[in-house]
Amino acid sequence: MHLASQEKLAVVNMKYFNLEFGETILVAPQKDGSIRFLQVDLPNASTNSIDGHVSDLAQRGDVISFFSADSNI
């Protein structure tokens, strides 16, 4: 959503995310049936360069620990 106040929001699974803090939202389903989210900021990329940004994202420590948590499925 793009609001009149110029804020950009995303709604994911009935949760609001202010895209000022990052336009990439990672989702990890949990063993207890809940869902965890991690919002990260990636540089704007064209379709030709997005693969490199995703590869870089996969090497980040915060992303690795987010997806390797014991509570994840």
Backbone torsions as a table, in degrees:
resi	resn	phi	psi	omega
1	MET	NA	142.2	173.6
2	HIS	-117.1	110.5	-174.7
3	LEU	-83.9	162.5	177.9
4	ALA	-61.0	-27.4	178.3
5	SER	-78.5	6.6	179.7
6	GLN	76.8	3.0	175.2
7	GLU	-75.5	146.2	174.9
8	LYS	-114.0	127.3	-179.2
9	LEU	-124.9	150.1	171.6
10	ALA	-121.2	143.0	175.5
11	VAL	-112.4	118.5	179.5
12	VAL	-128.0	117.6	179.7
13	ASN	51.8	45.4	177.6
14	MET	65.9	19.3	173.8
15	LYS	-112.6	140.3	178.9
16	TYR	-95.0	136.1	176.9
17	PHE	-125.4	126.9	175.0
18	ASN	-81.3	116.6	-174.1
19	LEU	-73.7	-2.4	173.3
20	GLU	-64.0	-25.9	-177.6
21	PHE	-93.2	3.9	179.0
22	GLY	138.4	139.6	-177.3
23	GLU	-99.9	4.2	178.5
24	THR	-111.1	125.1	-178.7
25	ILE	-120.5	117.3	179.7
26	LEU	-95.6	144.6	-174.7
27	VAL	-127.3	131.8	177.7
28	ALA	-128.6	112.4	176.1
29	PRO	-69.8	143.4	-175.7
30	GLN	-105.2	157.5	179.6
31	LYS	-62.2	-28.5	-178.9
32	ASP	-84.1	4.5	178.2
33	GLY	95.0	-8.3	178.7
34	SER	-84.9	178.3	-179.5
35	ILE	-131.2	135.7	174.7
36	ARG	-106.8	147.0	-179.7
37	PHE	-123.2	148.1	172.0
38	LEU	-134.6	120.3	-179.9
39	GLN	-99.8	124.8	-178.0
40	VAL	-128.5	156.6	-179.8
41	ASP	-105.2	119.3	175.3
42	LEU	-112.9	152.2	175.8
43	PRO	-65.2	151.3	175.1
44	ASN	-61.3	136.5	-175.5
45	ALA	-138.8	150.8	173.6
46	SER	-83.0	170.1	178.9
47	THR	-64.2	-24.4	179.3
48	ASN	-75.3	-27.6	-175.1
49	SER	-108.4	0.4	-175.7
50	ILE	-65.0	-33.6	-179.1
51	ASP	-59.7	-39.6	178.3
52	GLY	-65.4	-39.0	178.8
53	HIS	-67.8	-38.3	178.2
54	VAL	-67.6	-39.4	176.5
55	SER	-62.2	-42.4	177.0
56	ASP	-63.2	-39.5	179.5
57	LEU	-61.8	-39.8	-178.6
58	ALA	-66.5	-16.2	179.9
59	GLN	-96.0	-7.2	-177.9
60	ARG	-71.6	138.9	-178.4
61	GLY	-61.8	-40.4	-179.6
62	ASP	-66.7	-33.6	179.1
63	VAL	-74.1	-41.4	178.3
64	ILE	-61.4	-45.8	-179.7
65	SER	-68.9	-32.3	177.7
66	PHE	-62.2	-46.3	-176.7
67	PHE	-84.7	-14.8	-179.5
68	SER	-100.4	8.4	178.7
69	ALA	-61.5	142.9	-179.2
70	ASP	-60.9	-24.9	-176.6
71	SER	-79.9	-9.4	179.3
72	ASN	-76.0	154.4	174.8
73	ILE	-74.9	NA	NA
